[in-house]
Amino acid sequence: MARSLGTSETRVRTYAARRGRLSPLTRGRLETLGPARWLPTGPLEPVVTFGRSEPLVLEVGCGHGAAAVAYAASHPGHDVLAVDVHTPGVARMLAAADRAHVSNLRAELGDAVPLLADRIGAGALAAVHLFFPDPWPKNKHAKRRFVSAYTLDLLVSRLASDGYLLVATDQRPYADHVLSVVGRHGGFVAREVERPAWRPLDGFERRAVEVGREIVDLRLDRVHPFGSSD
């Protein structure tokens, strides 16, 4: 039986807070490009947000958006919602999306966990992408890793019956953590897969490759049914 969702007691911040003044470039991008891309407040309504109802992919922790923009450009029949807490990174993504002329990408500046818990409905997502999340390597910080029993409960509810989660990491201990948590959870079947060809070699992945670290790509397929009938 899945745990109840959305209670503040079960939520743990899965990201490191960043502080600092915004540059004029970042502020300008947010002000000029944000209004056309921001996710409307309140519960997600795909037709209102994208003007259509197509398979919806959520990217958690999109950084400066290279993967999100590339996916949107290479999958015009899908819609992409990219989420991150890092304001300059999201501003860079807005600029990249504008240059790429992708109309199927929207952005949310904030934490993906309450977004999933409070604003995304059951079965609304075709897929979730989690690329190079903070591995939180210290034991005392392990509870902050995004992949946990609680977030898997959220995802198994929000994904469609044939939905899946893609995870990429350059930290083998994090990949092992994902496989262990998924094995205990029961809502997904996990396996290692090939790196998706559409994902650009950029950011954390490029730096990892340059220093010789292994990249692990995992696919977590939702088990149907799980906990209750769809």
N, C-alpha and C positions, 0 to 999 in steps of 0.2 A: 504494500500500500504506500503510495507516495505521501510524503510529508505535506502539510498544508503550506501554501505558498504566500509570499508577500508580507510576512510578519517581520517587524524590525529586528526582533531577537535573532533571526536566522541570517540576517544580512551582514556580510563582512566586506569592508572595502578591499577591492582586489587590485588597486592601483596605488602608486606612490604620488602623493600630492606635489604639485609643482607651483612655485610662486615666481612672480617677476612681472615687471611692467610689459605691456604690449607695445610693440614697435608701431610706428605710423603705418608701415606696410601691412602688418597684421590687422590693425584696426580698419584700414581702408578696405581690405579684402572682406572682412566680416560685414562691414556696412554696405558695400556695393554688391557683393555676390551672395551673401547669406540669405537675404529675404526670399530669393527664388529657390533656395535649396533646403531651408530649415524644415524639419518635421513639424507639422502643426501641433499645437498643444492638445492635450487630452488623449483619449484612446486612438490608436492607429486605425485609420480608415484608408485602405490602399487607393480606392477610387478618388478620394479627396486629395490624397497626397501626390499620387502619380497620374491622375486622370485616367486610370485604367486599372484592371485587375489581372495581373500577370504574376508568375512565380516570384516570390519576394525573398531576397537573400539579405541577411543581417551580417555585417562585418563588425565584430567586437574588437575595439582597440585598433582602429584603422590607421593610427599614426598620421603621416602626411598623405596618405591616401593613394599611394601608387598601385597597390593591389586592387583597391575598390574601384578606382577609375579604369584600370585595365579590364577588370571583370565586366564593368558596365559597358565598356566599348566593344568587348568581344562577345557579349551576350545581350544584344539589343532587345531580345524578347523577354528578358528578366528585369526586375527592378531591384535596386540596391539601396539599402539603408546603412550608412557608415557612421559608427559611433566612437567617440573618443573624448577624454577629459582634457587633452592637451590643446589649448586654444591655438597657438601658432601652427601646430600640425594640421588641425582642421582647416585653418585659413589657407594653408598651402594646398590642401586637397580641393578646396573650393576653386582656387585659381587653376589647378590642374584640370579639374572637371570642365571649367569654362573653356580652357584652351582646347580640350578634346571634343568639345561640343556634345557631351553626353547628356541626354535629357532624362535618363532613367536612374539618376543618382540623387539621393537626398541625404542630409547630414543631421546629426544630433550631437550637440556639445554637452557631454555629461556621462554619467555612469550607466553602463549597459544593464546592470543587475536590476535596479528599480524600473528601468524601461521595460525589461522583459516581464517583471512581476506585475506592473501596474498598468501598462499601456498597450501591450501586444496581446491579442486574443489567442485563444486555443486554436491550434492548427493553422495559424496565419503564415508561418514561415516555411519555405521550401528547403532552405539550407541556412546554416550559420557558419561563418568563417572566423577562425581564431588563429591569427598568424603571429608567431613570435611574441607570445604574452610574457609578461614579467614572470620569471621562474620562481621568484621568492625562494632562493636556495637555502637560507638558514632555517633550521628546524622550527624556531620560534615564530617564523613568518609563514610557515607552510599553509596555515589556515587561510591565507590571503590568495592562494592560487585560484585562478578563475574556475578551473574544472574541479568541482566538488560535488558531493551528493546533492546539495541544495540547488546548485545551478543546473545539474543534470535533470533534476525534477522539473525545473522551469522549462528547460529545453525540450524535454520529452512531451511536455504539455503544449508548448508553442509551435512545435514542428508539425507539419502534415504527416500523415501516416507513413509516407515514403520519404520523409525528410532525413537529413543527415547533418553532421557537424564535421568540418574539416579543421584539423589542427596541424600547425607546422611549428617546429621548435628546433633550435640549435643546441638544446640541452637534453642529452639522453636521460638524465634523472627526471626531468619534467615529463618526457614521453612515457617513462616507466610509471610515473605517478598517474598519468592519465589512464593508462592501461589497467592499473591496479584499482583506481576508483570506479572505472567503468565495469570492471569484472565483478565488483561487489554490488554495484547499483542494480543491474539487471534490465535497464531500459534501453540499452544500446549494445550492438555488436561492433567491436573495434578491430581494425586491422591496419597494418602499414600499407601505404599505397605510393605510387609514383608521384613525383612533384607535378602539379598541374602546369601544363605548357603555357597557359595564359598568364601565370603570375610572373611579374617582372622580377629580375634579380636586383634587389634594391634594399637600402636601409640595413636593418639587422642581418638579413640573409646575406647580403653582399659582404658585409664585414666578417661574418662567420665563415664564409667560403674562403675569403682572403687569408684567414689565419688557420684554415684547415679543419674547422669543426664540422662534424657530421650534421646534416639536415635530416630530420625525421618528419615525414608527413604521415598523418593518421586520418582515417575516415571512420567516423562513428555513425553507423546506421541505426535509425530508430527501430526498436522492436515493436511489432504490431500483433496484438495489442499489448499495452503495458499498464497495469494497475486497474484500468477500467476500459470498457469498450469504447471505440471511436464512433 
